[in-house]
Amino acid sequence: MSQITSTLEENGREILIRIRGRFDFSLHRAFRDAYRGQSSGLHYSVDLSGTEYLDSSALGMLLLLREHAGGDTAKVRLTGASAEVLRLLAIARFEQLFELG
């Protein structure tokens, strides 16, 4: 079962979004709700360590998060991705838009 959790880190400056299972269009609303309504100027970290699969809609959702976070000035980090997920992110050239770690 896929799920998304969102936590404001103790420093009060970063939102940690964890994605478990398949990251696809079925999670669109839950992913948007994970950051919607947050104040501007926050940093975002998306933990993909539990993500088994992602598709093009997931890439689009990550781009929407980046826009929400400030576009070119956004601080959005994608962490814990498996080799397969990293390969897809590389194909999409996401290393140019996000911090990968």
C-alpha angles and dihedrals in degrees: 000000000000121000142169127211127185127199132180104226120235092256088064091225103086135059115208113206116190121197120197126187123353117004103206141122092294087073096050097108095040092049093049091047089053091070106015115114095022118134120257122260095049124132119229131212119189113200109209096172091110095041111114097179141004132188137195092280089058089053088052091050090052089052090051089052089051091052091048090050093054109285112239092009093048122125104215121152126190112205141179097020118165120238091261094050090046089052091055092047089051092050088053089047091235091154085078092056105032138037107248118204 
